[in-house]
Amino acid sequence: MIIAGFALLTFAAEQTDTGTADQATLEKVMPTKPAYSPYVGRNFPTRPLFGDQHLHTAFSMDAGAFGCRLGPREAYRFARGEEVISSTGQPVKLSRPLDWLVVSDHSDGFGFFPQLMGGDPELLATPQGRKWYDQIKSGHGAEAAMDIIVSFGQGKMPKGFPLPGTRAYRGAWQEIINAAEAFNDPGRFTAIIGYEWTSNTGGNNLHRNVLFRENGAKASLVEPFTTMKPLGSDNPEDLWKWMAATEEKTGSEVLAIAHNGNLSNGRMFPTVEAFGKKIDREYCETRLKWERLYEVTQTKGTGEAHPYLSPNDEFANFEIWDKANLDGSVPKTKDMLEFEYARSAYKNGLKLEEQFGANPYKFGLVSGSDAHTALSAMEEDNFFGKTTPQEPSSERLTKAFINNPKTGVTVMDWEVGASGYAAVWATENTRAAIFDAMKRRETYSTTGPRMAVRFFGGWNFEAEDANNRLPAALGYTKGVPMGGDLPDAPAGKSPTFLVAALKDPMGANLDRIQVIKGWLDAQGEVHEQIHNVVWGDADKRKPDAKGKLPPVGDTVDVENATWSNTIGDPELITVWKDPNFDAKQRAFYYVRVLEIPTPRWTAYDVKRFGNKALPGTTMKLQERAYTSPIWYTPGT
Amino acid sequence: MNRILKEPLLHFLLLGAGLFMVYGLMSKPGDSNAPGKIIITQGQIEHLVDGFTKAWLRPPTSEELAGLVRDRVREEVYCREAVALGLDKDDTVIRRRLRQKLEFISDDVAALVEPTDADLSVYLQAHAGKFRVPQQFTFSQVYLNPEKHGKNLARDTAQLLAQLKQAGDKADLSLLGDAFLLDQQFTALPASEVAKQFGEKFAAQLSGLSPGQWQGPVESGYGVHLVRVSERTEGHLPALAEVRDAVRREWDNARRLEANEQFYQNLLKFYTVSIEQPAAEPERKIAAIK
């Protein structure tokens, strides 16, 4: 716990207990007097840049079929904070601009939708093409879209599907690039070039977003990797080969961000074999090289932890989608879960590192929206849905999103989450700086709110560091930021962490900060433990003997879709020391920040449309942030 | 010449001429029973070969090519007959696609126009708000966390303010107020960035403070702040050369929307639109189209 650091009556001359030794070091990093030149300054990031690395537009075949009519340019306009008209004709604007955006349309079938709608004879000659055309024509676009997703997942796309190398395909990719070039505005708004590689064999989600570091001239030298054979492949190892070749050919670095392990039916984070091949050192090293980040939350559920895997985690049951794979064709079984969630992947990664000398699951965390509307609108009170039919309407609370008649798997529209945005600690708002921060994993994931979260690990943080007025400067001086590795352990020392969170300036107060530790013991078993390290209303809330904290309370008025910031704290900061450290054991530490309860988008819908939600609909939530871990490896 | 190129009427005439030509090509030859002519050009054959090669990763054999050409002829015959029978009418997909194609043409016509610097300057002036470099603030702030002061917040704030005023720019901020994750000193921070970090309310109050002395309390979403603005740089409209790309992008977009609208309005003049009103439900009355 921290002591309130209010130094009202003390001046510099009288005060020495913040550590004079640090002061000299600090001044090097951050001079107390501003320099004449405003550009001289700190060499570390001072503000998290919020954005979305996962957004689809009408250029994605399923988004088009769902009725999306907005393209990449409208997507950038909206993200920059301008008002646009949505595909359902509704004006929409963000509460405040995002700092950056990646338009990540599905690489398979760029240009498919215009081709289908144009009545391409080859496509319409196939029974499927004809069926979709008729469905869309008769106003059943959403059914057609689901059917397209299913057929795609089952590898049953009709002949005439546009492939890389065709004019339609090249034209679509070039327009995606041109739109990013037109809206990229270094220092103010960054448009990163990318696409989604949608490996979905058997309906099992192994999707990855691919991002380019450099500009359009370089990205134009290649066409995206697809999954349809013979040009593409559904095996991530082939994507990594494509990435290596692309770096060679274009001179632009690339990275891949996977998402929705929760819909992969146990295939996202394998430990024994993948695609019929045993996991080996090469697999571990290659995955580690290309997959620096994982998208841990988005509209189709949250993938940090699962209540079955973490029965002692009272907050694990949050926006969980665990009924089946992506198209609902194969119901979920419990044995699949271990290979789907980030926390268990972190744990298994320690085992694999012990076994092969490389950890394939040493990834940082980000969010994405995965909206198929060209609108990254993920605020609970301003949620424009995942797909065009889910844009605000009085019906969206009662319709089904996935409904597989064969298996009976149904996911309702209300189960879709208004989540989330990715925060990147970049030194400036440019493509290169954001990409580099992603590569060093200095990122965190939020379910929508823009809270600032700092997390530093080192061997010498002390309790009073939490009172320092320059916590970031101190953090970088004495430790490593989120996404980093603790240096070698000094004899007899335990790692210390400087942890801080500041609420969204427009949002709700904070409930608590938790540090989640996972480790590998001498017997080769993995464990996890959750520590409440600092919390709001600390004068009234005390943990019990087991460390469990009473709930923060609840001020949500569901009927009126309001809450008040009368509970919780606007800011939390502390220094935490691992009480059970063993220098011989591999470990990881990451932070989870929880807000006080607030109304979910469903509550705003009921309030605004005056309709009724279905029984069992979740009406409030505790929004949260997850940071990238800091790892400890013995003998490094 | 440039003036003429920009004239909407010219665009309209060009489009009209284009449409007329298309119509001429599509319609059946004359009223006579003479057979219609179908010519498969060398260019079309190359296009067929191209498409086949991309799909199959090899060129077609001569037999396959003959098949492709036969199919192309069949497509042409069916298309012409289908249009003659009016099968394209009342087909939502075909109608949408036709509308889209015409919109593409009008988009392209709008894109033909190359703006002069004078055009862009006029646009820049008229939409100054879009391109203005915002006000910038060099300021210091000390934060008070309401959770830590409770009922004494007002008293503690007043006390701290008095001390800050006494110390002026010599106050050692690193020991004052409560620990806070955001910086205490900012140099030339644009107002838009102030809003992102401290919220709109705080940013709005900042521009009302007179530079040079400690003032407050200034409220934000986090709590209260005491603030000393040492320098304020007023916002200004940048010269065209600095923002030409952005102005061009917005000008193109505005031009496109305007040209499309004008094109539609010109076409609409050729029609009288009457809409049957539902007698029973006056609340569903449909306004006149314009």
HADDOCK unambig.tbl for C-alpha pairs under 7 A between the chains (distance, minus, plus):
assign (segid A and resid 4 and name CA) (segid B and resid 148 and name CA) 6.68 0.50 0.50
assign (segid A and resid 5 and name CA) (segid B and resid 178 and name CA) 5.55 0.50 0.50
assign (segid A and resid 5 and name CA) (segid B and resid 179 and name CA) 6.35 0.50 0.50
assign (segid A and resid 6 and name CA) (segid B and resid 177 and name CA) 5.45 0.50 0.50
assign (segid A and resid 6 and name CA) (segid B and resid 178 and name CA) 4.97 0.50 0.50
assign (segid A and resid 7 and name CA) (segid B and resid 175 and name CA) 6.00 0.50 0.50
assign (segid A and resid 7 and name CA) (segid B and resid 176 and name CA) 5.21 0.50 0.50
assign (segid A and resid 7 and name CA) (segid B and resid 177 and name CA) 5.86 0.50 0.50
assign (segid A and resid 8 and name CA) (segid B and resid 160 and name CA) 6.14 0.50 0.50
assign (segid A and resid 8 and name CA) (segid B and resid 176 and name CA) 5.92 0.50 0.50
assign (segid A and resid 8 and name CA) (segid B and resid 177 and name CA) 6.10 0.50 0.50
assign (segid A and resid 11 and name CA) (segid B and resid 172 and name CA) 6.95 0.50 0.50
assign (segid A and resid 11 and name CA) (segid B and resid 175 and name CA) 6.68 0.50 0.50
assign (segid A and resid 12 and name CA) (segid B and resid 172 and name CA) 6.15 0.50 0.50
assign (segid A and resid 12 and name CA) (segid B and resid 175 and name CA) 6.70 0.50 0.50
assign (segid A and resid 34 and name CA) (segid B and resid 187 and name CA) 6.98 0.50 0.50
assign (segid A and resid 38 and name CA) (segid B and resid 187 and name CA) 5.99 0.50 0.50
assign (segid A and resid 38 and name CA) (segid B and resid 188 and name CA) 6.66 0.50 0.50
assign (segid A and resid 117 and name CA) (segid B and resid 93 and name CA) 6.19 0.50 0.50
assign (segid A and resid 117 and name CA) (segid B and resid 97 and name CA) 6.81 0.50 0.50
assign (segid A and resid 118 and name CA) (segid B and resid 97 and name CA) 5.93 0.50 0.50
assign (segid A and resid 137 and name CA) (segid B and resid 92 and name CA) 5.80 0.50 0.50
assign (segid A and resid 137 and name CA) (segid B and resid 93 and name CA) 5.64 0.50 0.50
assign (segid A and resid 165 and name CA) (segid B and resid 54 and name CA) 6.67 0.50 0.50
assign (segid A and resid 166 and name CA) (segid B and resid 54 and name CA) 6.49 0.50 0.50
assign (segid A and resid 182 and name CA) (segid B and resid 249 and name CA) 6.93 0.50 0.50
assign (segid A and resid 467 and name CA) (segid B and resid 179 and name CA) 5.36 0.50 0.50
assign (segid A and resid 468 and name CA) (segid B and resid 179 and name CA) 6.15 0.50 0.50
assign (segid A and resid 469 and name CA) (segid B and resid 174 and name CA) 5.22 0.50 0.50
assign (segid A and resid 469 and name CA) (segid B and resid 175 and name CA) 6.99 0.50 0.50
assign (segid A and resid 469 and name CA) (segid B and resid 179 and name CA) 5.13 0.50 0.50
assign (segid A and resid 469 and name CA) (segid B and resid 180 and name CA) 6.30 0.50 0.50
assign (segid A and resid 470 and name CA) (segid B and resid 183 and name CA) 6.96 0.50 0.50
assign (segid A and resid 471 and name CA) (segid B and resid 181 and name CA) 6.72 0.50 0.50
assign (segid A and resid 502 and name CA) (segid B and resid 181 and name CA) 6.47 0.50 0.50
assign (segid A and resid 505 and name CA) (segid B and resid 198 and name CA) 5.93 0.50 0.50
assign (segid A and resid 505 and name CA) (segid B and resid 199 and name CA) 5.34 0.50 0.50
assign (segid A and resid 505 and name CA) (segid B and resid 221 and name CA) 4.64 0.50 0.50
assign (segid A and resid 505 and name CA) (segid B and resid 222 and name CA) 6.28 0.50 0.50
assign (segid A and resid 506 and name CA) (segid B and resid 199 and name CA) 6.52 0.50 0.50
assign (segid A and resid 506 and name CA) (segid B and resid 221 and name CA) 5.97 0.50 0.50
assign (segid A and resid 569 and name CA) (segid B and resid 147 and name CA) 6.44 0.50 0.50
assign (segid A and resid 570 and name CA) (segid B and resid 222 and name CA) 5.41 0.50 0.50
